Amino acid sequence: MLDIAKIAKKIPEISQHFRQEVDASYGRLKKAQKILHKIHDKETELIKKYEKWRDFLTFSAAIPIEPLNTRINLTSPPYSHSVFATDGSQISPSHHEIAYCYLINVGRVMLHYGQNLHPLLDSLPEVYYRPEDIYIPKQWGIRTEEWIGYRRSVLEAEILADMACRWVNLPGAHQEPNLAMVDGSLIYWFLEGLPKGARDHILPPILTAWEQLQKSRIPIVGYLSASRSVESINFLRLYTCPFNTPNCFTNCGDSEEKNLPCQIIEPLRDINLWGHFLEPGQRGPLWRSSQRILELYEEAQQIYFCYVNLGSEIARVEFPAWVVEDKPLLEQALGILLGQVSKGYGYPIALSESHNQAVIRGGDRVRFFALLEQQMIRAGLQNVGTSYKEVRKRESIA
């Protein structure tokens, strides 16, 4: 139990610390604004410098594909359109439960506007209990709990593509504009540290799902709320580098300084910078991410992003290359996204509803294992039950 009286004594010190952080952040923001104004006519030069010296930098920067002063007003969503979204949650395995297994629950949502059609709001649970499901990550030294998260990403993509493509390709096909959405990034950074065998179980199915969406002309976006990315901020670092050759390993590799010239605006985040320039309903320039993991993606699936002022927040919105290359499709996606945030009072309603469908509460977990226990007893298994440790944790005697 948390002792509120004791923690209350620490609150003034904490609030004072954050007050100082806000003041420092404002100073970094002003510096970033000045740098941004100075490099408007130097973008091509900086892009060439980055492409030449990329392998010698200790940071990854995104590449702008539009002028940095780009400000585009988003269009309103069309009267008739459809939105598809998925999100997932899981029950992790425990040796203290009656059976060592895990469950992934993917919530799926299909919302129709201006079409007089019923929505779809449900979830698809999948239980994994076979040895090949449980122990396959051990060969790569991956913990089962981590592997569940990776498998969840695959299921979310596959179910999203299956749901959306089935609907769009029904006999008497629905030709209304549409959008597929996922909560979070389309760049799967976690794959970078995985062995090739593990990556081959995760990334190809996801890219295949995206290809299905592409064939059906269903744009997909990844929505990042409160993004901590610094990819566009890092592009500014190329300008602040005082060396003619931006070789981090040679110039600064052994330096013990924490405030190098190119770090004068750290740890400022992208959303802090673009929030100053964008009006509600506007997007900034498009950027091409250059994260190393994207070398495993196909050309059409390279990830681009922009920052959008949605009124409630500055969101990072990501899309595959095939969406960016089709301007009407890109405008359609951003317009529908704007409508989703408005309908969701600050957050895309399709994403919040898919989360609500996916979430597994404490009571759901208890009922799942109770049902499993009943079936195991009916199957003739004996000594079925949770460990004494788990029982005592659930029923305090204090």
Secondary structure, DSSP 8 states (H G I E B T S, - for coil): ---HHHHHTTHHHHHHHHHHHHHHHHHHHHHHHHHHHHTTT-HHHHHHHHHHHGGG-SS---EESS-TT--EE-----SSEEEEEEEEEEE---TTSSS--EEEEEEEEEEEESS----EEEEEEEEE-SHHHHHGGGGGT--HHHHHHHHHHHHHHHHHHHHHHHHHTSSS---S-EEEEEES-SS-GGGGGS-HHHHHHHHHHHHHHHHHHHHTT--EEEEETT----HHHHHHHHHH--SSS--HHHHTTT---SS-GGGTTTT--HHHHHHHH--TTEE---EE---GGGGGS-GGG-EEEEEEE-SS-EEEEEEEHHHHTSHHHHHHHHHHHHHHHHHTTSS-HHHHHHHHHH---HHHHHHHHHHHHHHHHHTT--S----HHHHHHHS---
